[in-house]
Amino acid sequence: MYTGTIARINLTDGKIRKEKTNREWARKYIGGKGLGFKYLFEELEKGADPLSPRNKIMFFTGPYAGTSIPLSSRIAVITKSPHTGTILDSYAGGVFAAELKFAGYDAVIIEGKSENPVYIHIENDSVSLADASELWGKGTHETETILKRRHGDVSVMSCGQAGENLVKFACLTTEYFRHAGRGGCGAVFGSKNLKAVSVAGSKDIVVPKMKELVSFVNMLIKEDVLTDTNLWAKTDGTSMIVEMSNNAHILPTWNFQYGSFKNWEALNAESIRTNKKKDKACFACPLGCAKFLRKGSARTDGPEYETLALCGSNCGISELENVVAFNERCDDLGMDSMSCGGVTAFACECTEKGVADFGVRFGDTESYLNMPERIAKRQGKASDLAEGTRFSAKKYGTDIACEVKGLEYPGYDPRGSVAMALAYATSDRGACHLRAWPVADEAFGSLDPFTTEGKAQLVVTQQNNTASKFSLVLCDFWACSPENQRKLLNFLVEKEYSEEEFALVGERIWNLGRMFNVREGFSRKDDYLPKRITTPLADSGKSLRQEDFDSMLSEYYRIRGWDENGIPTKEKIGELMV
């Protein structure tokens, strides 16, 4: 469902205007990831510095936002990443997307740079800029509290001190503990002197086939959402993956030197359940996957598996209280906990091996807990870490960084799931597990996790499906089939999508993201395997041979219809973009 309106805000001159949503683009790219990619591709000039006024940052809803369709209240944040230089889509749950739709907007596009700190306030037809001088320098928690006190029942998206200080993996935070985490959206806010966006809406969303939609949604909730396939999110959340990864020897430990952690039980689902205070849910979500907990004086939603792995075992930390405290500090400072955990583990190994003394070692709780603030405020050598592991590895002459295109590895070691290596390498925003998650089929499933046969096709299929799903802006925790996604969409549009038409949407979006990155100079050289992954794991002895990875990558390109250098051919572009 589209409101038909986009708000465009130029921070340089303060001009605010409203324009019609491009219906032709919406038909081909739907919303969220796809429509946001199309707008950024068409509007952003080649070579724009991500931290310059030339970059744009966009908030795109999906057509489901604000409706009764479950797990659809997520907002897509689209920009050029300051962390990787790639196209970037990052997502946050909660109520922000629904409020933006209730206010009457499909999207908000932010351009330019304000001379002084400002925030944007949206309330139905009113869109305004307000002075944010008193908010500058504050954490995301205090910022949100102040704006809620000032404006009432609003949803707030803000950056913390990390964004203000242009930390390359600074995130945006909403509802205190939900984040558009990866890729540096918060740094783009900071570069524009933009502290926050607050939004409240009270308009109705008119669905043309409301009765039929409600009936279908009720059936899906009963027969699809609240079933064993998805109920893990309601009962345990992602913390259940700690045990699965440890058993499969893919749990990042000591900066990916090991695949298992002797103290994994301190970070597992049972430990989260023991300390959980309540479940929390996004708008119109029956799963309630967020596990709000307190451990000691620290509190957070989760932590999610990625944080437990990358900020826990990967840093040699086995006390849940310390991981929760680290997570909370990242939340308030406005930093992606995944990348922060990754650079901290990298710093631990550098210190212990004499590469560079970052003042932190594996398992040293005191120095570990100081790292988020040191990085966010760019104190001493931590200022190098604020640029990411790729920058730091190059500066200090080491090859122990686990990253692709500058984005730190997620929490699944591909030496026990070879298709994950390909998924990381070919992800549009750098190393990412959310574009394709073949580990479920390999390390956690029935496929051989050590052979490359058939894995390129697996990754391509999952990437295409995810691209369309993230354009509808459906939560990844609902294993909603492409066919049910299409049926839901057809309740909301004037002209229904055929099976063939909908099947092409994901592939079209994936190729558009690749075309953006190719325009920025990316090619095969950037779809690489980190040196560490060709080195055997210290516990299982497993590794991935470079020649096997290269063969898998070439097969991936052939299936995609790209040339051997990873460039989409004219024939493929013509086939998808007409």
C-alpha positions, -999 to +999 in steps of 0.1 A: +000+000+000+014+034-010+006+068+003+019+083-030+040+109-012+078+113-005+092+140+018+124+155+005+145+175+030+175+196+020+196+203+051+218+228+033+191+254+025+164+241+048+140+236+020+113+209+025+091+197-003+068+168-010+067+149-043+048+120-057+062+085-054+074+072-087+047+046-094+066+030-123+096+024-101+074+011-073+059-014-097+094-028-106+111-024-073+082-025-048+096-005-017+122-008+010+154-021-004+144-021-041+127+012-044+154+028-022+181+014-044+164+028-075+162+063-060+198+063-048+211+048-081+193+075-101+200+105-078+235+100-064+264+110-086+293+086-092+321+089-068+303+109-041+321+109-008+297+091+016+305+116+043+301+147+021+270+168+016+266+151-018+256+118-002+219+112+006+203+091+033+168+078+027+141+061+048+119+038+028+089+019+041+074-012+024+039-016+011+029-037+041+040-011+067+012+001+090-012-028+080-021-059+099+004-080+080+027-094+106+064-088+109+063-059+084+071-030+106+107-024+096+122+006+080+149+004+053+177+030+056+194+036+022+226+054+016+262+051+003+281+034+030+310+053+046+323+020+059+325+001+026+318+026-002+291+003-015+253+008-018+238+002+017+205-009+030+202-013+068+170-021+088+154-013+121+123-027+136+099-012+161+072+013+151+092+039+130+080+025+096+044+023+107+044+059+121+060+072+089+032+055+069+006+068+093+020+103+088+014+099+051+048+091+036+063+062+016+098+076+022+119+105+034+149+116+014+175+137+032+201+157+013+229+182+019+244+193+053+232+216+080+255+243+092+245+235+128+231+205+146+194+199+137+168+172+140+138+165+118+103+164+132+075+149+112+039+150+123+014+142+096+015+170+070+040+190+091+077+184+084+102+208+101+138+212+111+146+220+148+177+230+166+196+200+181+225+219+198+214+206+232+212+171+219+246+170+203+271+150+224+244+130+240+238+092+237+209+077+218+190+068+250+190+103+264+183+118+229+152+096+225+140+104+260+143+141+255+124+140+221+097+118+235+092+142+264+092+172+240+069+158+213+049+131+231+042+097+215+068+098+187+091+073+172+127+085+172+157+075+151+190+090+163+227+088+161+250+088+192+285+101+198+299+075+174+279+090+145+289+125+155+326+115+155+322+098+121+330+063+133+327+043+101+303+017+117+282+041+136+245+030+136+211+046+140+190+037+170+153+036+177+133+025+207+166+025+227+177-010+216+168-014+179+192-004+152+199+001+116+232-014+124+256-022+097+275+000+072+277+034+090+243+051+087+250+069+119+282+084+105+261+098+075+238+115+101+268+129+119+284+141+087+252+161+079+249+175+115+217+156+117+210+142+152+177+125+148+144+121+131+112+120+151+079+110+136+042+106+146+013+099+124-025+096+128-038+091+093-057+060+082-043+035+058-070+025+033-067-011+020-089-017-010-094-054-002-095-051+036-119-080+044-100-104+022-066-093+035-076-097+071-090-132+065-058-142+047-036-127+074-054-145+102-050-177+083-012-170+079-007-162+115-023-194+126-009-218+099+024-201+089+037-176+114+029-193+147+044-227+137+075-246+146+094-230+116+092-196+133+084-201+169+121-203+178+121-165+176+093-163+201+107-188+226+145-183+225+154-157+198+187-160+180+206-170+212+198-206+204+223-204+176+252-202+201+250-239+208+244-249+172+274-229+160+296-243+187+287-278+179+294-272+142+327-256+150+318-223+133+314-201+165+339-172+161+364-175+189+395-153+196+393-134+163+382-164+142+412-185+153+390-212+167+355-224+158+344-234+193+345-218+228+349-237+260+326-214+279+298-212+253+272-223+278+275-189+296+263-173+264+236-197+253+198-195+252+194-209+287+215-181+300+193-156+282+161-172+295+174-171+330+180-133+329+151-123+307+126-098+321+101-097+293+095-102+255+091-072+232+076-070+198+075-047+168+043-032+155+018-060+143+042-088+153+029-119+171+064-134+177+079-109+201+115-120+194+132-093+215+143-106+249+147-076+272+170-086+300+190-072+329+223-087+340+239-069+369+235-032+362+234-037+324+203-040+303+195-046+267+172-063+242+189-096+236+218-098+230+212-113+196+234-142+185+257-120+164+265-099+195+270-130+217+294-145+192+313-114+180+314-095+213+315-127+234+335-157+223+353-138+196+368-115+222+373-143+247+345-131+270+325-157+288+305-137+313+270-128+300+269-097+322+300-083+305+286-090+270+254-073+279+273-043+293+294-040+261+262-043+240+244-016+261+274+008+256+274+002+219+236+009+218+239+042+237+270+054+218+253+044+185+277+017+172+271-016+153+279-042+180+289-067+153+317-045+138+327-032+173+331-068+185+350-075+153+375-047+156+379-054+194+388-090+187+412-078+160+428-054+185+431-082+211+451-104+187+472-075+175+481-067+211+489-103+220+510-109+189+529-077+191+515-062+159+503-031+177+494-024+213+458-014+215+456-019+252+432-048+251+436-086+253+414-116+250+393-121+281+405-089+298+372-076+310+382-042+321+400-032+289+372-049+268+345-029+285+363+004+278+366-003+241+332+010+229+338+044+244+374+046+233+363+038+197+332+061+197+353+090+210+383+081+189+407+080+218+443+072+210+449+042+187+412+033+190+407+061+164+422+037+139+398+010+150+370+035+143+379+032+107+374-006+107+396-036+106+405-033+070+420+001+075+438-009+107+451-041+092+466-022+063+481+005+086+497-020+109+508-045+082+488-076+092+465-100+074+444-112+104+413-090+095+381-109+088+362-086+065+349-082+029+348-047+013+357-033+048+326-048+066+336-071+095+326-108+093+293-119+109+292-148+134+295-178+112+329-191+103+328-203+067+355-229+072+325-250+085+300-237+059+317-229+026+287-213+009+288-186+036+322-176+023+306-169-011+276-152+005+299-129+024+321-122-006+292-113-030+270-094-006+261-060-019+270-042+013+301-062+023+304-093+045+267-100+055+248-130+066+214-115+058+215-115+020+219-153+020+221-177+050+233-211+035+247-221+069+212-232+077+214-258+049+250-267+055+263-266+091+228-267+105+212-288+078+217-318+055+240-304+029+277-312+030+292-280+045+327-286+030+319-292-007+314-263-032+292-283-056+258-266-061+266-238-036+267-210-061+231-216-072+221-219-035+235-184-028+220-169-059+185-182-051+187-170-015+200-135-025+172-130-050+145-141-026+159-119+002+161-089-022+123-091-029+115-099+008+135-069+020+117-047-006+085-057+010+104-050+042+094-083+059+113-094+089+139-121+082+125-141+112+094-151+093+101-178+068+074-165+045+074-182+011+078-160-020+043-172-030+027-159+002+047-127-002+032-122-036-004-130-025-001-105+004+012-079-020-017-085-045-042-074-018-026-040-017-019-031-054-042-021-083-026-045-107-017-080-094+017-095-098+020-128-117+043-155-104+067-148-133+067-110-127+073-113-089+100-139-094+120-113-115+118-086-088+145-099-065+169-106-094+163-071-108+170-055-074+202-076-068+215-066-102+207-029-096+228-030-064+256-046-083+254-020-110+257+008-084+288-009-069+303-015-103+298+022-111+318+029-079+347+008-091+338-026-075+345-059-094+359-094-088+388-080-069+364-069-041+346-103-038+374-118-019+382-144+008+401-131+038+435-147+043+425-161+077+398-183+062+424-201+041+443-209+074+431-240+093+410-235+124+431-242+154+405-267+168+389-285+139+417-280+114+392-270+087+400-244+061+388-232+027+412-235-003+415-203-023+412-223-056+379-238-045+366-204-036+377-190-069+359-218-088+327-212-068+329-175-074+332-180-112+302-204-112+283-177-093+291-151-120+280-175-147+247-182-131+241-145-125+248-137-162+278-115-152+312-116-169+343-132-153+351-099-137+317-098-120+302-071-142+265-076-153+264-081-191+244-058-213+221-088-221+214-094-184+207-057-178+184-055-208+166-086-197+158-073-162+156-035-165+131-031-193 
